Amino acid sequence: MITLNRKLKKEHTEPSNGITNEPSRRISVRDKLLVKEVQEMNENLPATCSVNFEDPNVLCDFVLTVAPDEGYWQGGKFKFSIFVTEDYNMAPPRVKCLTKLWHPNISVEGDICLSLLRQTSIDEHGWAPTRRLKDVVWGLNSLFTDLLNFEDPLNIEASEMYNKNKSEFQSKVQEYIAQGKR
């Protein structure tokens, strides 16, 4: 992150003789925002989360790992791919769950039901330009605790199983966690 910040500064400074060796590249609004937001996100990560950038100079593409320390998914590690598009912050990042899990708000294919990841939302909690990456991280983390919603599920089968037989639901969750550790 800091290397990208230095790179951005270096690209915007001209030598004292006023001649540049390379044509200057325009830095996108997204990249300028990400330098600040990634640092803010890292400083405010929940204890159950970690972030991994495959390339520290590419802040728009990273993996978030959530390792819940309580609840049904305790003991599991769930990876989310987060890609920040060029139209950020007017549009939310694209998020996909990379770990197969049994969850009412995350499909087995990795789609996620979380209001703040929607451009528009009925409940008025959708994406807004005032939201930040840290909000996305906290929202994903909260899907394993206080934002868990069995009443408006994406994975209807998981929700129905929970409502009919909580111990069967717990067994299925643990089965998926065990498969993920192999």
C-alpha positions as CSV (number, residue, x, y, z in Angstrom):
1,M,0.0,0.0,0.0
2,I,2.7,2.4,0.9
3,T,4.7,1.4,-2.2
4,L,1.7,2.5,-4.3
5,N,1.4,5.8,-2.4
6,R,5.1,6.5,-3.2
7,K,4.6,5.5,-6.8
8,L,1.7,7.9,-7.1
9,K,3.7,10.8,-5.6
10,K,6.7,9.9,-7.8
11,E,4.6,10.0,-11.0
12,H,3.2,13.4,-10.1
13,T,6.5,15.1,-9.5
14,E,8.6,16.5,-12.3
15,P,12.4,16.9,-12.3
16,S,13.6,20.4,-11.5
17,N,14.5,21.0,-15.2
18,G,10.8,20.6,-16.1
19,I,11.5,17.8,-18.6
20,T,9.8,14.5,-17.9
21,N,11.3,11.2,-19.3
22,E,7.9,9.5,-19.5
23,P,4.5,10.8,-20.4
24,S,2.6,11.3,-17.2
25,R,-0.2,8.8,-16.5
26,R,-3.5,9.9,-15.1
27,I,-4.2,8.4,-11.7
28,S,-7.8,7.2,-11.5
29,V,-10.1,8.5,-8.7
30,R,-10.5,4.9,-7.6
31,D,-6.7,4.5,-7.1
32,K,-6.5,7.8,-5.2
33,L,-9.3,6.7,-2.9
34,L,-7.9,3.2,-2.4
35,V,-4.5,4.5,-1.1
36,K,-6.3,6.1,1.8
37,E,-9.0,3.6,2.3
38,V,-6.8,0.5,2.3
39,Q,-4.7,2.0,5.0
40,E,-7.9,2.9,7.0
41,M,-9.3,-0.6,6.4
42,N,-6.1,-2.3,7.7
43,E,-6.1,-0.1,10.8
44,N,-9.7,-1.0,11.6
45,L,-9.8,-4.7,10.8
46,P,-11.9,-6.9,13.1
47,A,-9.8,-9.4,15.1
48,T,-11.4,-12.2,13.1
49,C,-10.3,-10.8,9.7
50,S,-7.2,-10.6,7.6
51,V,-6.5,-9.1,4.2
52,N,-4.1,-10.4,1.6
53,F,-2.9,-8.5,-1.5
54,E,-1.4,-10.7,-4.1
55,D,0.4,-7.7,-5.5
56,P,0.9,-4.8,-2.9
57,N,0.8,-2.3,-5.8
58,V,-2.7,-3.4,-6.9
59,L,-5.0,-2.2,-4.2
60,C,-8.2,-2.9,-6.2
61,D,-8.0,-6.7,-6.0
62,F,-7.6,-8.5,-2.7
63,V,-8.7,-11.4,-0.6
64,L,-10.4,-11.1,2.8
65,T,-10.3,-14.0,5.2
66,V,-12.9,-14.2,8.0
67,A,-12.3,-16.7,10.8
68,P,-15.3,-16.4,13.1
69,D,-14.5,-16.9,16.8
70,E,-18.1,-17.6,17.8
71,G,-21.4,-19.0,16.5
72,Y,-22.1,-21.7,14.0
73,W,-19.1,-21.0,11.8
74,Q,-16.5,-20.9,14.6
75,G,-13.4,-22.7,13.6
76,G,-13.9,-22.1,9.8
77,K,-11.9,-19.8,7.6
78,F,-13.8,-18.2,4.8
79,K,-12.2,-16.3,1.9
80,F,-13.8,-13.5,0.0
81,S,-12.5,-12.1,-3.3
82,I,-13.0,-8.3,-3.4
83,F,-12.5,-6.4,-6.6
84,V,-12.9,-2.6,-6.6
85,T,-14.1,-1.5,-10.1
86,E,-13.2,1.7,-11.8
87,D,-16.5,3.3,-11.0
88,Y,-15.8,3.0,-7.2
89,N,-17.0,4.9,-5.0
90,M,-20.2,5.4,-7.0
91,A,-20.6,1.6,-7.2
92,P,-19.9,-1.1,-4.6
93,P,-16.9,-3.4,-4.9
94,R,-17.6,-6.9,-6.4
95,V,-17.4,-9.5,-3.8
96,K,-17.5,-13.3,-4.1
97,C,-17.1,-16.0,-1.4
98,L,-14.4,-18.3,-2.5
99,T,-15.0,-20.9,0.2
100,K,-17.9,-23.3,-0.1
101,L,-20.0,-23.0,3.0
102,W,-23.5,-23.6,4.3
103,H,-25.0,-20.2,5.1
104,P,-28.5,-18.6,4.6
105,N,-27.0,-15.4,3.2
106,I,-24.3,-16.9,1.0
107,S,-25.1,-19.3,-1.8
108,V,-23.0,-22.4,-2.3
109,E,-21.8,-20.7,-5.5
110,G,-20.4,-17.8,-3.5
111,D,-23.0,-15.1,-4.2
112,I,-23.6,-12.9,-1.2
113,C,-26.8,-11.3,0.1
114,L,-25.7,-8.1,1.9
115,S,-27.5,-4.8,1.4
116,L,-24.4,-2.6,1.3
117,L,-23.1,-4.6,-1.7
118,R,-26.2,-3.6,-3.7
119,Q,-26.3,-0.5,-5.9
120,T,-29.9,0.0,-4.8
121,S,-31.6,-1.6,-1.9
122,I,-35.2,-1.7,-0.7
123,D,-34.2,-1.3,3.0
124,E,-32.2,1.9,2.2
125,H,-29.0,0.2,3.5
126,G,-27.5,-0.2,0.0
127,W,-24.3,1.2,-1.4
128,A,-23.7,4.9,-1.1
129,P,-20.6,7.0,-2.1
130,T,-20.1,7.7,1.6
131,R,-19.4,4.0,2.3
132,R,-15.8,2.7,2.6
133,L,-13.9,-0.6,2.2
134,K,-13.9,-1.0,6.0
135,D,-17.7,-1.0,5.8
136,V,-17.6,-3.9,3.4
137,V,-15.1,-5.8,5.6
138,W,-17.2,-5.3,8.7
139,G,-20.4,-6.2,6.8
140,L,-18.9,-9.5,5.6
141,N,-17.6,-10.3,9.1
142,S,-21.0,-9.5,10.6
143,L,-22.7,-12.1,8.3
144,F,-21.4,-14.6,10.7
145,T,-22.8,-12.9,13.8
146,D,-25.3,-10.0,14.0
147,L,-26.2,-9.6,10.3
148,L,-27.1,-13.3,9.9
149,N,-30.6,-13.3,8.5
150,F,-32.7,-16.4,8.3
151,E,-35.8,-14.4,7.3
152,D,-34.6,-13.1,4.0
153,P,-32.2,-15.9,2.8
154,L,-30.3,-16.3,-0.4
155,N,-29.8,-20.0,0.3
156,I,-33.4,-20.9,1.0
157,E,-32.5,-24.6,1.7
158,A,-30.1,-23.5,4.5
159,S,-32.7,-21.2,6.1
160,E,-35.4,-23.9,6.0
161,M,-33.0,-26.4,7.5
162,Y,-32.2,-24.0,10.3
163,N,-35.9,-23.3,11.0
164,K,-36.8,-27.1,11.0
165,N,-33.8,-28.6,12.7
166,K,-31.0,-26.5,14.2
167,S,-28.8,-29.5,15.1
168,E,-29.0,-30.8,11.4
169,F,-28.1,-27.2,10.3
170,Q,-25.1,-27.2,12.7
171,S,-24.0,-30.6,11.4
172,K,-24.2,-29.4,7.8
173,V,-22.2,-26.2,8.6
174,Q,-19.5,-28.3,10.3
175,E,-19.4,-30.7,7.3
176,Y,-18.6,-27.8,5.0
177,I,-16.0,-26.4,7.4
178,A,-14.3,-29.8,7.6
179,Q,-14.2,-30.0,3.8
180,G,-12.6,-26.6,3.6
181,K,-9.8,-27.7,5.9
182,R,-8.7,-30.5,3.6
